[in-house]
Amino acid sequence: MGSEHAIIVGASHAAAQLATGLRQSGWDGKISVVGDEAIPPYHRPPLSKAYLSGEKHSDELLIRPATFYEKSSIDLLLGTRVTAVDPKNKCITLHDGGTIPYSKLALTTGARVRKLSLPGCDLDGVFYLRDLNDVNRIRGFIGHGKSAVIVGGGYIGLETAASMRKLGMNVTVLEALPRVLQRVTAPEVSAFYSRVHGEEGVRIITDAVVEALEGKSAVTAVKLADGTTLNADVVVIGVGVIPETELAEQAGLAVDNGIVVDEFARTSDPDIVAAGDCTNHYNPIYDRRLRLESVQNATDQAKTAANTLCGKLEAYHALPWFWSDQFDLKLQIAGLSQGFDRVVLRGASTSGRSFAAFYFSGERLLAVDAVNRPKEFMAVRRALAAGHSADPAKLADESIDIQHAFLS
């Protein structure tokens, strides 16, 4: 093996792909992945779904088995926190004071939960849902007939609500804005999810301002600003995340709503790359800089970063896509809908559980939200990647094959 040492900080989705990608791209030096959790890199999307509901065991979450890293000569330094990066001397400092030199460094530090400062936030039974340990603790408060209050009507909040409802809990979702998913979807999609959650027995309260969490040692209730008090055996707060950029800032790297990287995943230091939720990168499809919180971005950007460290410069140009599973609904999103001025529906959003919402800006197709519509999702994903738009009238007409709706 070569004498060079690549260190990956953060045992995330991006880290698992980057370490693998380095070996696939010919890196023959040492590779170390440093992570503060005691488990190898694992899939996070199932945490609020199949793992929370008990359908999956923690071993089933692993992106790759521990033996893979051994066979690939990738060292996992787990339960270890990096406290500083020194680009000048090319070394990292660990929480125990030890230092490790590197030839190349990758930051895959992800994001941390946005916390609320409310009276009662430190009571037992109040949780944020970000990692395996969070869900393990939440599961101790779950039980049929118990009451759960979810603060935040975004994807994490609604997925958690669906999982808890399936376990027989009484679930209330509190959203501060006038509708759930307001920041990421059209009103028609928000109304659809509110309807389905209502049909499944979930109570949704919008325009809800939480004033305090009540209880002596453990939470027993949530008090709203309008005086409403909701019983709660468990409270889960899901109000967004903040990119983990502290190490990058301390190291003097450029940071602006994420670690700033170029199209090759390079930071402002040529020997340091970054990938995943922590990065701010340029997307050529939308012609703007983005910070994305998605498995797709973490995986694809990590491939680019691995190639870069191996001297193979291949620009990152992937189309963003996402998904969310709630009850019997599989939502698949291709593209980014921000800036849309028109929504075209295929199928009914006011009844049933299958439709697609296409987002346009003028004549340009931006994105699709496809609920139980994999064909529409794949068609739009291909079209957007190729730079094609679509005929809105044909998209809306279910008698016309979706493939015939796109313009070359």
C-alpha positions in Angstrom: 0.0 0.0 0.0 1.1 3.6 -0.7 2.3 5.8 2.1 -0.5 8.4 1.6 -3.3 8.6 4.1 -6.9 9.8 3.3 -9.0 10.6 6.4 -12.8 10.9 6.2 -14.4 12.9 9.0 -18.0 11.9 9.7 -19.2 8.3 9.4 -22.1 9.2 7.2 -23.8 8.1 3.9 -21.2 10.2 2.1 -18.4 8.7 4.1 -19.4 5.1 3.2 -19.5 6.0 -0.5 -16.3 8.1 -0.4 -14.3 5.3 1.3 -15.6 2.8 -1.2 -15.1 5.1 -4.1 -11.4 5.8 -3.1 -10.6 2.1 -3.4 -12.6 1.7 -6.6 -10.7 4.7 -8.1 -7.4 3.2 -7.3 -6.4 4.8 -4.0 -3.8 2.4 -2.6 -2.8 4.3 0.5 -4.4 4.2 4.0 -8.0 5.2 4.5 -9.5 6.1 7.8 -13.2 6.9 8.6 -13.6 8.8 11.9 -17.1 8.9 13.4 -18.5 9.9 16.8 -21.2 7.1 16.8 -20.2 3.6 17.8 -21.8 2.0 14.7 -20.4 1.8 11.1 -22.1 4.1 8.5 -25.8 3.3 8.3 -29.0 4.3 6.4 -30.7 7.2 8.1 -34.1 7.4 6.2 -35.5 4.2 7.8 -34.9 5.7 11.3 -38.3 7.6 11.3 -40.0 4.7 9.4 -39.1 1.0 9.5 -36.7 1.2 12.4 -38.9 3.4 14.6 -41.8 1.0 14.1 -39.7 -2.0 14.9 -39.8 -3.5 11.4 -36.0 -3.3 11.0 -33.2 -4.2 13.3 -30.1 -2.0 13.6 -27.9 -4.5 11.7 -30.3 -4.1 8.7 -29.5 -0.4 8.6 -25.8 -0.8 7.9 -24.8 0.5 4.5 -22.1 -2.1 4.3 -21.2 -4.8 6.9 -18.3 -4.2 9.1 -16.4 -7.0 7.4 -16.5 -5.0 4.1 -14.3 -2.3 5.6 -11.8 -4.9 6.9 -11.5 -6.6 3.5 -11.1 -3.2 1.8 -8.4 -2.1 4.3 -10.5 0.8 5.5 -10.0 1.7 9.2 -13.1 2.7 11.1 -12.4 4.9 14.1 -15.8 4.8 15.7 -16.9 6.6 18.9 -14.2 9.2 18.1 -14.8 12.9 17.7 -12.6 15.2 15.7 -12.1 18.5 17.5 -9.8 20.4 15.1 -8.4 20.3 11.6 -5.0 21.8 10.9 -4.6 22.3 7.1 -1.1 23.9 7.5 0.4 20.9 9.3 -2.1 18.5 7.6 -3.4 16.7 10.7 -6.6 16.3 12.7 -7.0 16.5 16.5 -9.2 14.0 18.3 -11.3 14.5 21.5 -8.6 12.7 23.5 -5.9 15.1 22.4 -4.3 12.7 19.9 -3.4 13.8 16.4 -3.4 12.0 13.1 -1.6 13.2 10.0 -3.3 13.1 6.6 -2.3 13.5 2.9 -5.9 14.2 1.8 -8.9 15.0 4.0 -12.7 14.6 3.3 -15.3 16.3 5.4 -18.6 14.4 5.4 -19.9 15.8 8.7 -23.6 16.1 7.7 -26.0 18.2 9.7 -27.3 18.5 13.2 -30.9 19.1 14.4 -32.2 22.6 14.9 -33.1 22.9 18.5 -35.9 24.8 20.2 -35.4 26.9 23.3 -38.7 26.3 25.1 -39.6 25.8 28.8 -39.6 22.1 29.4 -37.4 21.1 26.4 -35.0 19.2 28.8 -37.8 17.0 30.3 -37.6 13.2 29.8 -39.7 12.1 26.9 -38.7 15.1 24.7 -36.6 14.1 21.7 -35.1 15.1 18.4 -34.8 12.5 15.7 -31.5 12.4 13.9 -29.5 9.3 14.8 -29.9 5.7 15.9 -29.5 6.6 19.6 -32.3 9.1 19.4 -34.7 6.4 18.0 -33.5 3.8 20.5 -34.5 6.2 23.3 -37.8 7.2 21.6 -38.8 3.6 21.3 -38.7 3.3 25.1 -41.6 5.8 25.3 -43.8 4.2 22.6 -46.8 2.2 23.3 -50.3 1.4 22.1 -52.8 4.0 23.3 -50.1 6.5 24.5 -50.1 10.1 23.2 -47.4 11.5 21.0 -47.0 15.1 20.0 -44.8 15.9 16.9 -43.5 19.4 16.7 -42.9 20.2 13.0 -45.0 19.2 9.9 -42.1 18.6 7.5 -41.2 15.2 6.1 -39.5 13.9 9.3 -42.4 15.0 11.4 -45.0 13.4 9.2 -43.0 10.2 8.8 -42.6 9.9 12.5 -46.3 10.6 13.0 -47.2 7.8 10.5 -44.9 5.3 12.2 -46.3 6.1 15.7 -49.9 6.0 14.4 -49.3 2.5 12.9 -48.2 1.4 16.4 -51.5 2.4 17.8 -50.5 5.7 19.4 -52.7 8.9 19.6 -50.7 11.3 17.4 -50.9 15.1 17.0 -48.7 17.0 14.6 -48.1 20.7 15.3 -47.1 23.0 12.4 -46.3 26.6 12.9 -47.0 27.6 9.3 -50.5 27.6 7.7 -50.0 24.2 6.1 -47.7 21.1 6.5 -44.8 20.8 4.0 -45.3 24.5 3.2 -41.6 25.1 2.5 -41.2 22.2 0.0 -44.5 21.5 -1.8 -47.5 23.1 -3.4 -50.8 23.7 -1.5 -52.4 20.7 -3.3 -49.7 18.3 -2.0 -50.0 19.8 1.5 -53.8 19.3 1.5 -53.4 15.7 0.3 -51.0 14.8 3.1 -53.3 16.5 5.7 -56.3 14.5 4.3 -54.5 11.2 4.4 -53.1 11.7 7.9 -56.6 12.7 9.0 -58.0 9.5 7.5 -55.4 7.5 9.4 -56.3 9.1 12.7 -53.5 11.7 13.0 -54.6 15.1 14.3 -52.9 18.0 12.5 -52.9 21.5 14.0 -51.5 24.3 11.8 -50.6 27.9 12.8 -49.6 26.2 16.0 -47.2 28.1 18.3 -45.7 26.0 21.1 -45.4 28.0 24.3 -44.1 25.3 26.7 -43.6 21.7 27.4 -45.1 20.7 30.8 -44.3 18.1 33.4 -42.2 17.6 36.6 -39.4 15.2 35.5 -41.0 13.8 32.3 -43.2 15.5 29.8 -46.9 15.2 30.3 -48.3 18.0 28.1 -47.6 20.5 25.4 -49.1 24.0 25.8 -49.8 26.2 22.8 -49.8 30.0 22.7 -53.6 30.0 22.2 -54.1 28.2 25.5 -54.6 24.7 24.1 -53.0 22.0 26.2 -52.3 18.6 24.6 -51.5 15.5 26.6 -48.2 14.0 25.7 -46.3 10.8 26.8 -43.6 11.6 24.2 -42.7 14.7 22.2 -40.6 14.5 19.0 -39.3 17.8 17.7 -38.5 18.0 13.9 -37.9 21.6 12.8 -35.0 21.2 10.4 -31.3 20.8 10.5 -28.1 23.0 10.5 -25.0 22.0 8.4 -22.1 20.8 10.5 -19.5 23.4 9.4 -17.6 24.2 12.6 -14.5 22.1 11.8 -14.4 23.7 8.3 -14.7 27.2 9.8 -12.1 26.6 12.4 -9.7 25.3 9.6 -10.3 28.6 7.7 -12.2 27.0 4.8 -14.9 29.0 2.9 -18.3 28.5 4.5 -21.6 29.9 3.3 -24.7 27.9 4.3 -22.5 24.9 4.1 -18.9 24.1 3.3 -18.3 25.8 -0.1 -17.1 23.3 -2.7 -16.5 23.5 -6.5 -17.9 21.1 -9.1 -15.2 18.6 -8.2 -16.1 18.6 -4.4 -13.0 20.6 -3.6 -13.1 23.1 -0.7 -11.0 26.2 -0.6 -8.0 24.0 0.4 -6.9 21.8 -2.5 -6.2 18.9 -0.3 -9.6 18.9 1.4 -12.8 17.8 -0.2 -16.3 17.7 1.2 -19.6 15.9 0.4 -23.2 15.5 1.6 -25.5 17.6 3.7 -22.7 19.8 4.9 -21.8 21.2 1.5 -22.9 24.2 -0.6 -22.3 23.3 -4.2 -23.1 24.6 -7.7 -25.8 22.6 -9.6 -25.6 23.1 -13.4 -29.1 21.9 -14.0 -30.6 24.7 -11.9 -27.7 27.1 -12.5 -27.3 28.0 -8.8 -25.6 27.0 -5.6 -27.5 24.6 -3.4 -27.2 22.8 -0.1 -29.1 19.6 -0.2 -30.2 17.2 2.5 -30.6 13.9 0.6 -29.1 10.5 0.4 -28.8 10.9 -3.4 -26.6 14.1 -3.1 -24.5 12.5 -0.4 -23.8 9.4 -2.5 -23.3 11.1 -5.9 -21.2 13.9 -4.5 -19.0 11.5 -2.5 -18.3 9.6 -5.8 -17.1 12.9 -7.3 -15.0 13.6 -4.2 -13.3 10.2 -4.3 -12.4 10.6 -7.9 -11.0 14.1 -7.2 -8.7 12.7 -4.4 -7.5 10.1 -6.9 -6.7 12.8 -9.5 -9.7 12.0 -11.7 -11.6 15.3 -12.2 -15.2 14.6 -13.1 -17.7 17.4 -12.5 -20.7 16.7 -10.3 -23.9 17.3 -12.2 -26.5 15.0 -10.7 -30.2 15.7 -10.7 -31.5 16.0 -7.1 -34.1 13.5 -6.0 -35.7 12.5 -2.8 -38.4 10.2 -1.3 -40.7 9.9 1.7 -42.7 6.9 3.0 -45.8 7.5 5.1 -48.5 4.9 5.6 -49.1 3.3 2.2 -47.8 6.4 0.4 -44.5 6.4 -1.4 -43.6 10.0 -2.4 -40.8 10.3 -5.0 -39.5 13.7 -5.9 -37.4 14.5 -8.9 -35.9 17.9 -9.2 -36.3 21.1 -7.2 -39.6 23.0 -7.2 -38.4 26.3 -5.6 -39.5 29.2 -7.8 -42.4 27.5 -9.4 -45.3 29.6 -10.7 -47.7 26.8 -11.8 -48.6 23.3 -10.7 -50.1 20.7 -13.0 -51.8 17.6 -11.5 -52.1 14.2 -13.0 -54.7 12.2 -11.1 -56.8 13.4 -8.2 -55.2 14.9 -5.0 -58.5 15.3 -3.3 -59.5 11.6 -3.3 -57.6 8.3 -3.4 -53.9 8.0 -2.8 -52.1 8.3 -6.1 -51.3 11.4 -8.1 -48.4 13.5 -9.5 -47.8 17.2 -9.2 -45.6 18.8 -11.8 -44.0 22.1 -11.1 -43.3 24.7 -13.8 -41.6 28.1 -14.0 -43.0 29.6 -17.2 -42.6 26.9 -19.8 -39.8 25.2 -17.9 -40.5 21.9 -16.0 -38.8 22.1 -12.7 -39.8 19.1 -10.7 -42.4 16.4 -9.8 -43.9 15.2 -6.6 -45.1 11.7 -7.5 -47.3 9.8 -4.9 -47.5 6.1 -5.7 -46.6 7.1 -9.3 -43.2 5.6 -10.0 -43.7 5.8 -13.8 -44.2 9.6 -13.6 -41.2 10.0 -11.2 -38.9 8.1 -13.6 -40.1 9.9 -16.7 -39.5 13.4 -15.1 -36.2 12.3 -13.7 -35.0 11.3 -17.1 -36.4 14.4 -18.8 -34.9 16.9 -16.3 -31.5 15.2 -16.5 -31.6 15.6 -20.3 -32.8 19.2 -20.1 -36.2 18.5 -21.5 -39.5 20.2 -20.6 -43.1 18.9 -21.1 -46.5 19.8 -22.4 -48.7 20.7 -19.3 -51.9 19.6 -21.1 -50.5 16.2 -21.9 -49.1 15.7 -18.4 -52.6 16.4 -17.0 -54.3 14.0 -19.4 -54.1 10.5 -18.0 -55.4 9.0 -21.3 -52.0 10.1 -22.8 -48.9 7.9 -22.0 -46.6 10.0 -19.8 -43.7 9.3 -22.2 -45.5 11.3 -24.9 -45.8 14.4 -22.8 -42.2 15.5 -22.9 -40.6 17.9 -25.3 -37.1 17.3 -26.7 
